[in-house]
Amino acid sequence: INSALEPIRKVDTAIDLLEVFFSLAKRDSICHCIEKRANDVRALFMQQCQDTRQEFDNYRREPPLRMNEPQFAGSALWARSLSMKISN
């Protein structure tokens, strides 16, 4: 379980794996290991949320726009992309 979840840095992938392992877990020690890993995934998600919030705070006055992108529409697209990063 630990070796399968160690290299994963995407929250959605880790959740999918945890769900599979949880459905297979029968012993208390395995359930405890899965719960510990679920807490690690939660911490990873919270870190991603904080990083995204920091990026938003840093660039909200002058968001990174592509060349020839309208200011307000480009700003809205940028904010939406940050939101999608968290919701996915």
N, C-alpha and C positions, 0 to 999 in steps of 0.2 A: 504494500500500500504506500509506504513511504517513498520507495524508489519510483513508483509510478507518478506520484504527485510532486516530487521534488523539482523537476525541471520546468513545471508549468508556471507561467506568469500571467495567464489570462484567466480571469475569474469565471467566465462562463464555461470554459473547458474543465476547470477544476471542479465546478459544481456538478457537471455531468458525470465526471469520474466518481465523485463522492456519492452521488445517488446510486450508481451501479454497485459500488463497494458496500453501501449501507444495505441494499437489498440482499446482498450475499452474506452479510455479517450475521453470525450465529453466536459466537462467543463474546463474553463481556470484554475481554482484552482487545478484540478487534473493534468492537463498538466504541470503546474508549479511545482507541487510536483514530478512528474516523471522526469522533467528536473533536479531538484535538486538532486534526487537520481542518475541520470545518471552521474552527476559530482562527486558524492561520489564513484561510481563504477570506474570512470576514475582515481580518486585519489588512490583507492585500487590497480588498475592495475599498476599505476606508482610506488607505494610502492613495489609491487611484483617484478617489473623490477629492481628497485634499490637494493632490497635484493638479487636477483639472481646475479646481477653484483658484489655486494660485496662478495658473496660466490665465484664467479669465480675469482675475484682478490685475495682473500685470499688463494685459493688452486690451482691456475693455475701452479705454479712451482712444487708442489707435490700433485696432485689430489688424493682423496681418492679412492684407488683401492681395489677390492676384492682379497682375497687370490688366488694365481695361475692365476691372470689376467695379460696378457702382458702389459708392461709399456705404449707403444704408443697406442695400440688399446684400452686399458682401459682408457687412458686419452681422447681419441677421443669419446668413449662411454659416459664418464662422461660429457664432454662438450656438447655432443648432448642431453643428458638428461636435462641439464640446458636450452638448447634452446627449447626443447619440452615443458618444464614447462611453458615457456613464450608464446609459440605459441598456446598452447591449451587453 
